[in-house]
Amino acid sequence: MDLHKHASAAPSTAELRASDADRDRVADMLREALAEGRLTSEEHAERVEGVLAAKTVGELDVFVRDLPAAHRAGGAAAPAPGRPTAGAIPAEPDENVVAVFSSAVRKGRWRANRRIHAYAVFGSVEIDLSEAVFEYQQVVIKAFSVFGSVDVRVPENVSVRGAGGCVLGSFEVHTHDSTEAQAPVVYVDGWAVLGSVEARPKRGKIVADILDRVQRRVEKGVRKHL
């Protein structure tokens, strides 16, 4: 076997498929850059949406190439440091909300995970964040509907963005920007096949302490690793 030929065929680091952990690390760098004034809120929103859609490590690097945090960490592919910065948050399992020939609801006072998967197969999923406890500045909801429906509602002072696809169905995200520059952002993407996915703000509902809760979560994560 030609070992030289075999070795040259190995993909470079930039060509490796990006993991959710890689995307979360880059999103943390972007949030830190926003807090430091290196990015405007519009630039931050545009880059985070690109991060969520990125497929490879090389695509992720593009969004943080001009930020000091990326060079300190060694790029998007670098492992999370042992002593986290103020933007570092411990990882936790994704939350799954599943409805198969049934309905599933998340509403009231509940803690919103950083990443939520919603599956509706011949059923309905309702995710109501209007009274949720936000401990993360970015919440990603992956929504998949097959002959079913996924409805996402967020309070007025939380931004909502995202996009997805549909086949003989509907996928609609009502983009909303909070008036609070540092407010959490809920990103919704996925697919609807002969079904529907909808995300929009819930008028008249606000979470008064969301920014305090996000900050306390960050500080708690830092203390835990010191």
Residue pairs with C-beta under 8 A, 6 or more apart in sequence:
12 58
13 57
13 58
13 77
14 56
14 57
14 58
14 61
15 56
15 57
15 58
16 56
16 57
16 77
17 55
17 56
17 57
18 54
18 55
18 56
18 57
18 59
18 60
18 76
20 94
20 115
21 80
21 91
22 57
22 60
22 76
22 77
23 51
23 52
23 54
23 60
24 91
24 114
24 115
25 73
25 76
25 78
25 80
26 51
26 60
26 63
26 64
26 70
26 76
27 48
27 51
27 138
28 85
28 87
28 88
28 89
29 64
29 67
29 69
29 70
29 73
29 87
30 39
30 44
30 47
30 48
30 51
30 63
30 64
30 67
31 44
31 87
31 137
31 138
32 69
32 85
32 86
32 87
33 39
33 44
33 64
33 67
33 69
34 41
34 44
34 182
35 87
35 182
38 67
39 47
41 177
41 181
45 159
45 161
45 177
45 185
47 63
48 138
48 185
48 187
49 161
49 162
49 163
49 187
50 59
50 62
50 63
51 60
51 63
52 140
52 187
52 189
53 189
54 60
54 63
57 75
57 76
57 77
60 76
61 70
61 75
61 76
61 77
64 70
64 75
64 76
69 85
70 76
73 81
80 88
81 88
82 225
83 225
83 226
84 221
84 222
84 225
85 222
86 218
86 219
86 222
87 218
88 218
88 221
88 222
88 225
89 114
89 136
89 217
89 218
89 221
90 221
90 224
90 225
92 113
92 114
93 113
94 113
94 114
94 115
94 116
94 117
95 113
95 115
95 116
95 117
96 116
96 117
96 119
97 104
97 106
97 116
97 117
97 118
97 119
97 125
97 127
98 104
98 118
98 119
98 125
99 119
99 120
99 121
99 123
99 124
99 125
99 148
100 119
100 121
100 122
100 123
101 121
101 122
101 123
102 123
103 123
103 124
103 125
103 126
104 120
104 123
104 124
104 125
104 126
105 125
105 126
105 128
106 126
106 127
106 128
106 132
107 126
107 127
107 128
107 130
107 131
108 128
108 131
109 131
109 132
109 133
110 131
110 132
110 133
111 132
111 133
111 135
112 129
112 132
112 133
112 134
112 135
112 136
112 139
113 136
113 139
114 136
114 138
114 139
114 140
115 139
115 140
115 142
116 127
116 139
116 140
116 141
116 142
117 141
117 142
117 144
118 125
118 127
118 141
118 142
118 143
118 144
118 150
118 152
118 190
119 125
119 144
120 143
120 144
120 145
120 146
120 148
120 149
120 150
120 195
121 145
121 146
121 147
121 148
122 146
122 147
122 148
123 148
124 148
124 149
124 150
124 151
125 143
125 145
125 148
125 149
125 150
125 151
126 151
126 153
127 141
127 150
127 151
127 152
127 153
128 153
128 202
129 139
129 152
129 153
129 154
129 155
129 158
129 186
130 153
130 154
130 155
130 202
130 205
130 207
131 155
131 205
131 207
132 207
133 213
134 158
134 184
134 207
134 210
134 213
134 214
135 213
135 214
135 216
135 217
136 184
136 214
136 217
137 182
137 184
137 185
137 214
138 184
138 185
138 187
139 184
139 185
139 186
139 187
140 186
140 187
140 189
141 152
141 162
141 186
141 187
141 188
141 189
141 190
141 199
142 189
142 190
143 150
143 152
143 164
143 188
143 189
143 190
143 191
143 192
143 197
143 199
144 150
144 190
144 191
144 192
144 197
145 169
145 190
145 191
145 192
145 193
145 195
145 196
145 197
146 193
146 194
146 195
147 193
147 194
147 195
148 195
148 196
149 195
149 196
149 197
149 198
150 190
150 192
150 195
150 196
150 197
150 198
151 198
151 199
152 160
152 186
152 188
152 197
152 198
152 199
152 200
153 199
153 200
153 201
153 202
153 205
154 160
154 176
154 186
154 199
154 200
154 201
154 202
155 201
155 202
155 205
155 206
155 207
155 210
156 176
156 178
156 201
156 202
156 203
156 204
156 205
156 206
157 178
157 179
157 180
157 183
157 206
157 207
157 210
158 178
158 183
158 184
158 185
158 186
158 201
158 207
158 210
159 176
159 177
159 178
159 183
159 184
159 185
159 186
160 173
160 174
160 175
160 176
160 185
160 186
160 187
160 188
160 199
160 200
160 201
161 173
161 175
161 176
161 185
161 186
161 187
161 188
162 173
162 186
162 187
162 188
162 189
162 199
163 171
163 173
163 189
164 171
164 173
164 188
164 189
164 190
164 191
164 192
164 197
165 171
165 191
165 192
166 191
166 192
166 193
166 196
166 197
167 191
167 192
167 193
167 194
168 193
168 194
169 192
169 193
169 194
169 195
169 196
169 197
170 192
170 196
170 197
170 198
171 190
171 191
171 192
171 196
171 197
171 198
172 196
172 197
172 198
172 199
172 200
173 188
173 198
173 199
173 200
174 198
174 199
174 200
174 201
176 200
176 201
180 211
182 211
183 210
183 211
184 210
184 214
186 199
188 197
188 199
190 197
191 197
